[in-house]
Amino acid sequence: MLFLLLAVVLTFSGRGQPFFHLVQAGLSSVWKFWPLGLIAIGVYILWTRRK
């Protein structure tokens, strides 16, 4: 309930807009490099299972 209230307040207030810009910029960079993260997780799983 707290997060829902926070989301509504930040969406409709003018002070929340710069925060959404930061979130959007962060998500766009994650969106570009998510396959590398999956490869890294796969390599980690392979290395830990062999030992």
C-alpha positions in Angstrom: 0.0 0.0 0.0 2.9 2.3 0.8 4.5 1.8 -2.6 1.2 2.4 -4.4 0.7 5.7 -2.6 4.3 6.7 -3.3 3.9 5.9 -7.0 0.7 8.0 -7.2 2.3 10.9 -5.4 5.5 10.8 -7.6 3.5 10.4 -10.8 1.3 13.5 -10.2 3.8 15.8 -8.5 6.3 18.0 -10.4 9.1 17.0 -8.1 9.0 13.3 -9.1 9.7 14.0 -12.7 13.5 14.2 -12.5 13.4 10.9 -10.5 11.6 9.2 -13.4 14.1 10.5 -15.9 16.9 8.8 -13.8 15.0 5.6 -13.7 14.4 5.7 -17.4 18.1 6.3 -18.1 19.1 3.4 -15.9 16.6 1.0 -17.4 17.6 1.9 -20.9 21.2 1.0 -20.2 20.2 -2.3 -18.5 18.0 -3.0 -21.5 21.0 -2.8 -23.8 23.2 -5.1 -21.8 20.9 -7.7 -20.4 22.2 -10.5 -22.7 25.7 -10.0 -21.2 24.2 -10.5 -17.7 22.6 -13.7 -18.8 25.9 -15.0 -20.2 27.7 -14.0 -17.0 25.2 -15.9 -14.9 25.5 -19.0 -17.2 29.3 -18.9 -16.9 29.1 -18.6 -13.1 26.7 -21.5 -12.9 29.0 -23.7 -15.1 32.1 -22.8 -13.0 30.4 -23.5 -9.6 29.0 -26.8 -10.7 32.3 -28.2 -11.9 34.1 -27.6 -8.6 
